[in-house]
Amino acid sequence: MKIGFIGTGVMDTGIIRNLFKDNEISIYTRTKSKAEPLIKEGAHWVESPMELVDGVETIISMVGYPQDVEEVYFGDNGIFQANVKNKILVDMTTSTPTLAKRIGEEAHRNDALALDAPVSGGDIGAKNGTLTVMAGGDQEAFEQLTDVFDQISQRKHFFGGFGTGQHAKMANQIMIAGTMTGLTEMLVYAKAANLNLPDVLATLQSGGADNWSMDTYVPRILAGDYTPGFFAKHFLKDLRIALDEAKKMNLDLPATKLATQLYEELVETKKLGNDGTQALVKLWW
């Protein structure tokens, strides 16, 4: 398949490299230098999202924030400035359900199909092709892209209409918020009690406390590695979207509110938004 990919971040790069195996890839990102490794590996560079549309069957976007998504699709050089008839548009950014619906409706007006398909699994999942895909939108598009999703993920699920993929991702981020605060406070407590932290990790991994976040991020913390598998600033963005959507549904999520406040302190007060989510422990250490 001929695929156009917008974005070359930490997770995007892993996804693109897995897609190389069976597809022809064109790429666009705002800073071309960041795309140079992928260009050297065989990706075709284009100058704008609008230009990317020509010559591909499917366009996948994975950028930082909802405003970036809006610019990619609706901007002066955006996707919808080109002829998208019979194309499939897939936004893998963790964005808002409202924007996902807007993209889907505009795609239909232009005889295209669309999916909001955010993923979970971090940099390791992207590299290893073991992400989880949460999709909403056109089921026909989801079925047509089954093989593509199989190349980058270990599990894919279709939830329904436009925006439902984003809602599923919000549920995922709410859960992750709890595991990140839990693993952080676990380490803070165990260190204060003068326990051997690698021994604590090994013990918890064999019991009911085991979870993906702990398995993935505690070894990095113990090694002093705060490089992003997922940026803290992007996780804060996700938590704010989750709380905004919860408010629309008249839900109060106190644990998620607390996690948001902690990540606000990390990102906005301590200016550590470019660290990984595991840097939350720096509020104590």
Phi, psi and omega in degrees: 000146175267115186241134171258131184237128179250115183119137178222042180282195184303310182280323181305316184298317177297318179297313182299318181296326175288327179287335178306328189300324186229010186220160173262123190246129167250145184226154172217139169211159186295329180247105187299327182301329179291340181267353186305317179301320180288326176297318179295333180274355174125358178287146178265125182274138172234164190267350182197160174301323179299314180294329182299328186299320183294131173087002177238161179263327184228137176244125179245131176243141175209094186238190191278308191228161178305323179295329176291320177299314181300318179294319181297321184267320189247359182289175183300328177245031185276176183302318185282000171278348179257173177276107183259011182306130179068012176269164172246126181251123184234116175259114179263000175297143168282107188226198184265145175303325180298315179292324177300319178294320180297318178296317180298317180294319179292323176300315180296322178296337181250021176060037176239167175251154183217152174223138160264121189221062177296161185231163175228149179139352175066192183296326180293316178296321178295317180294318186270357182071033184239031178291169168246128181257129178243108191244146172219158179125230183274115180297327177301319178294318179301316181292324179292334184259014181306313181295322179296313179296326178295334180286339184241354187221162173259347179207140178222144180215137177260127187257341181141218187289178181306132179098342184287331174297319178294321177297320178297321179293325177296320176300319178298315183291327175299318179293316179299323179304318179293320181289326180291318177292324179295313182292326179294311181292329175301313180295317180300315181293312183297322178293318179297331179274005178062035175273154175287114190293319175300324177292322177298314179301311181300322180292313182294329180293342181262004183231196186291345180278353185298140176200163185299317182298316180296314181299324185276317192260332180296317175302325178293317179299315181295335177269001182071027184256108180247018176296148188280120159278332174207126185296138175301321181295326178285326177293321176299317176303315181297317181295324178293322175297316180301316180293323178295317179292322178298320178299320179296334180260012179059039178252141173250122182241082188296323180293320178292324176299317180294317178299320179297316179299321179293317179289332173297318178296317181296313188278313190266325179273311182271354175058043182246031183294338179272358170282167174286169181300334181293346179293355176307328181296341179292346174293338179249323185262000000 
